[in-house]
Amino acid sequence: MNQSISQATFWDNSVTFYQILQEIDFLNTTKKQYQRSHFILEDIKAALELLVAGGILA
């Protein structure tokens, strides 16, 4: 994508430009969803460790 954007002719083709922007937006959204899921998983793991340490879970 970065190579496409850096080409001078990239900006001349509005269809390609729009498709690349959509792909960038999709990838950014996917990355944010992954990061949110990762943080939630880390919180769950920490909570489970506390429960095990407190003797609530074996």
Protein Blocks (a to p, Z undefined) as FASTA:
>chain_A
ZZmmmpmklmmmmklmmmmmmmmmmmmmmmmmmmmmmmmmmmmmmmmmmmmmnomaZZ
